[in-house]
Amino acid sequence: MAYSHLAAAEVSTWSEEWRHECEIAYLAGLPPPKLSVMLDGVAGSTDREERGIKGVRGEVAVAALRAEIARYRQLTAQ
């Protein structure tokens, strides 16, 4: 069990909530230029590795991740 800021409770480290927390924590720790590349990919690239999360999950998922990153930063700054 570990404390999840996003769930505001203890969650199993085997749970989807914890996986999501770890993903958001990682993304929130990236400097802005790297976060942008990670989320949006490299503009104009046809390389599969450089398509970013948007290229895999879509724009709606990236918008949700951006909201969760902002929420996580706010929760952990307190």
DRENKOL-141902 format. One record per residue (C-alpha): residue in three letters; residue number from 1; chain; x, y, z. Coordinates in steps of 0.25 Angstrom, whole numbers. Layout:
# residues N
<atom residuo="ala" num="NUM" cadena="A" u="X" v="Y" w="Z"/>
...
END
This chain:
# residues 78
<atom residuo="met" num="1" cadena="A" u="0" v="0" w="0"/>
<atom residuo="ala" num="2" cadena="A" u="4" v="14" w="-3"/>
<atom residuo="tyr" num="3" cadena="A" u="-2" v="28" w="-2"/>
<atom residuo="ser" num="4" cadena="A" u="-8" v="33" w="-14"/>
<atom residuo="his" num="5" cadena="A" u="-9" v="49" w="-15"/>
<atom residuo="leu" num="6" cadena="A" u="-19" v="47" w="-27"/>
<atom residuo="ala" num="7" cadena="A" u="-28" v="37" w="-20"/>
<atom residuo="ala" num="8" cadena="A" u="-25" v="44" w="-6"/>
<atom residuo="ala" num="9" cadena="A" u="-24" v="30" w="0"/>
<atom residuo="glu" num="10" cadena="A" u="-15" v="18" w="2"/>
<atom residuo="val" num="11" cadena="A" u="-16" v="9" w="-10"/>
<atom residuo="ser" num="12" cadena="A" u="-10" v="-4" w="-14"/>
<atom residuo="thr" num="13" cadena="A" u="3" v="-3" w="-22"/>
<atom residuo="trp" num="14" cadena="A" u="-3" v="-13" w="-31"/>
<atom residuo="ser" num="15" cadena="A" u="-15" v="-4" w="-34"/>
<atom residuo="glu" num="16" cadena="A" u="-18" v="4" w="-47"/>
<atom residuo="glu" num="17" cadena="A" u="-19" v="16" w="-37"/>
<atom residuo="trp" num="18" cadena="A" u="-4" v="14" w="-33"/>
<atom residuo="arg" num="19" cadena="A" u="0" v="12" w="-48"/>
<atom residuo="his" num="20" cadena="A" u="-7" v="25" w="-52"/>
<atom residuo="glu" num="21" cadena="A" u="-1" v="32" w="-40"/>
<atom residuo="cys" num="22" cadena="A" u="13" v="28" w="-44"/>
<atom residuo="glu" num="23" cadena="A" u="11" v="32" w="-59"/>
<atom residuo="ile" num="24" cadena="A" u="6" v="46" w="-54"/>
<atom residuo="ala" num="25" cadena="A" u="17" v="48" w="-44"/>
<atom residuo="tyr" num="26" cadena="A" u="27" v="44" w="-55"/>
<atom residuo="leu" num="27" cadena="A" u="21" v="54" w="-65"/>
<atom residuo="ala" num="28" cadena="A" u="20" v="65" w="-55"/>
<atom residuo="gly" num="29" cadena="A" u="34" v="64" w="-52"/>
<atom residuo="leu" num="30" cadena="A" u="39" v="66" w="-66"/>
<atom residuo="pro" num="31" cadena="A" u="44" v="80" w="-70"/>
<atom residuo="pro" num="32" cadena="A" u="34" v="87" w="-79"/>
<atom residuo="pro" num="33" cadena="A" u="41" v="85" w="-92"/>
<atom residuo="lys" num="34" cadena="A" u="42" v="70" w="-90"/>
<atom residuo="leu" num="35" cadena="A" u="28" v="69" w="-85"/>
<atom residuo="ser" num="36" cadena="A" u="23" v="75" w="-98"/>
<atom residuo="val" num="37" cadena="A" u="31" v="65" w="-106"/>
<atom residuo="met" num="38" cadena="A" u="26" v="54" w="-98"/>
<atom residuo="leu" num="39" cadena="A" u="11" v="58" w="-99"/>
<atom residuo="asp" num="40" cadena="A" u="11" v="64" w="-113"/>
<atom residuo="gly" num="41" cadena="A" u="22" v="57" w="-120"/>
<atom residuo="val" num="42" cadena="A" u="32" v="63" w="-129"/>
<atom residuo="ala" num="43" cadena="A" u="26" v="72" w="-140"/>
<atom residuo="gly" num="44" cadena="A" u="28" v="67" w="-154"/>
<atom residuo="ser" num="45" cadena="A" u="34" v="54" w="-150"/>
<atom residuo="thr" num="46" cadena="A" u="30" v="41" w="-156"/>
<atom residuo="asp" num="47" cadena="A" u="38" v="33" w="-146"/>
<atom residuo="arg" num="48" cadena="A" u="29" v="24" w="-138"/>
<atom residuo="glu" num="49" cadena="A" u="37" v="26" w="-126"/>
<atom residuo="glu" num="50" cadena="A" u="35" v="41" w="-127"/>
<atom residuo="arg" num="51" cadena="A" u="20" v="41" w="-128"/>
<atom residuo="gly" num="52" cadena="A" u="18" v="44" w="-113"/>
<atom residuo="ile" num="53" cadena="A" u="6" v="40" w="-105"/>
<atom residuo="lys" num="54" cadena="A" u="-4" v="48" w="-114"/>
<atom residuo="gly" num="55" cadena="A" u="0" v="39" w="-125"/>
<atom residuo="val" num="56" cadena="A" u="-3" v="27" w="-117"/>
<atom residuo="arg" num="57" cadena="A" u="-15" v="31" w="-109"/>
<atom residuo="gly" num="58" cadena="A" u="-20" v="43" w="-116"/>
<atom residuo="glu" num="59" cadena="A" u="-23" v="58" w="-112"/>
<atom residuo="val" num="60" cadena="A" u="-34" v="55" w="-102"/>
<atom residuo="ala" num="61" cadena="A" u="-25" v="46" w="-94"/>
<atom residuo="val" num="62" cadena="A" u="-14" v="57" w="-94"/>
<atom residuo="ala" num="63" cadena="A" u="-23" v="67" w="-90"/>
<atom residuo="ala" num="64" cadena="A" u="-27" v="58" w="-78"/>
<atom residuo="leu" num="65" cadena="A" u="-13" v="56" w="-75"/>
<atom residuo="arg" num="66" cadena="A" u="-10" v="71" w="-75"/>
<atom residuo="ala" num="67" cadena="A" u="-21" v="73" w="-65"/>
<atom residuo="glu" num="68" cadena="A" u="-16" v="62" w="-56"/>
<atom residuo="ile" num="69" cadena="A" u="-2" v="67" w="-56"/>
<atom residuo="ala" num="70" cadena="A" u="-7" v="81" w="-52"/>
<atom residuo="arg" num="71" cadena="A" u="-16" v="75" w="-41"/>
<atom residuo="tyr" num="72" cadena="A" u="-4" v="66" w="-36"/>
<atom residuo="arg" num="73" cadena="A" u="5" v="78" w="-36"/>
<atom residuo="gln" num="74" cadena="A" u="-5" v="86" w="-28"/>
<atom residuo="leu" num="75" cadena="A" u="-7" v="75" w="-18"/>
<atom residuo="thr" num="76" cadena="A" u="8" v="72" w="-16"/>
<atom residuo="ala" num="77" cadena="A" u="11" v="87" w="-15"/>
<atom residuo="gln" num="78" cadena="A" u="2" v="89" w="-2"/>
END
